[in-house]
């Protein structure tokens, strides 16, 4: 059994989409990440260096989503999952990217990917 760290509804603004109007104006993008890890060592040490620093991870996800200017939600979701797996303590990640307002009469369109180290 693995422990989980959640980053929930991280709201960023970035270019995401295939239409000309989507390429000109940053839009809201919502990121959710579940990072699987082992928290036993940090439970003993109570030292931030022994765990996934979720503040740093959120900053990395935000920076990429704001600057990547991806065409597809699928590409951005895969990018962000790879960023999570660059953290050695993250064994697996489930990463979801929502694009609010992408389809009329829906709250959002989303892509969720699941990736494991190795």
N, C-alpha and C positions, 0 to 999 in steps of 0.2 A: 504494500500500500504506500502511495506517495502523498506527500503534503502538497497543498495548493496555495498559490499566491494569486490574488485577483486584482486586476486593474479594471475598474468598471466605469463605463460611459465616459472615457477620456475624450473630450470634445476639442477638436482642432479645426483649423481652416486651411484648406489647401486646394490645389487644382486637381480635379479628378473627373474624367469623363471624355467622351469622344466627340461631342458636339462643340461647334465653335464657341457658343455662348458659355459652355462649361470650361473652356480653355482660357477664358479671359478673366474670370472673376473667381477668387477663392470661395469655396462653399464649405459648409459644415460637414465634417467627417467624424464619425463616432467609432472609437476603438475600444474593444473589450479583449482582455487577455487573461487566460488562466495558465499560469506557469507551474509546472510540476517540479517539485524539489524535495530535498530531505532537510527538515528543520531540526533534527536531533542535536547537531553540534551547536547551533545557535541557541537552542533551548538551554544547553549547559553553560555556554560562555556568555550569553546575553550581549554579544559583540556584533555590531553591524557588519564587520568584515567576514563573518561566518554565514551571512545570508544573502539572498538576492535583495539588492537595494532597489525597492520598487519606485522610489523617487527618481533615481538615476534612470531606471528603465523607462519610466513615463516620459522623461525628458528626451531620451533617444527616440522613442516612438513618435512623439510630437514633432521633433526636428525633421525626421524622415518624411512623415506624412505631409508636413507643411512645405517641403522642398522638392519632393520626388516628381510631382506633376505627372502622375501615371494616367494612362488612358482607361484602364480597367480596374474595377474593385478587386478582381482576382489577383492581379499583379501586386497591388498594394498590400493585400492580405499576406501574400507569400513573402514579400519584402520584410514586413513587420515580424512575421513568425521567425524568419532567419535572424533578425536582430535579437530577438529574445533568446534564441539558441546560441548566440555568440557569448552569452553569459554562461561560464562553465558550470554553475550550480543549477541551471535550468536543464532538466532531463527531457522534458516534453512540453509542448505549448499547444493550446487551443486558442486561436486568434480569430476574432470576428471584426470585420469592417462594415459599418452601416453607412449608407449614403442617403440621408434623409431627403425626401421630396423627389427621388429619382423617377418614380412612377406615379402619375396622377392617381388620386384616391387611395394611396398607401402611405403609411408613416415613413417607410424607408425600404430600401433594397439592401440586402446584406450578403456577404460571403464569409463563411467560416472554414478555416483550414486547421488541420491537426498535423503537427509535425513532431518527430522524435529525433533526438540526437543520434547521429550515425545513420 
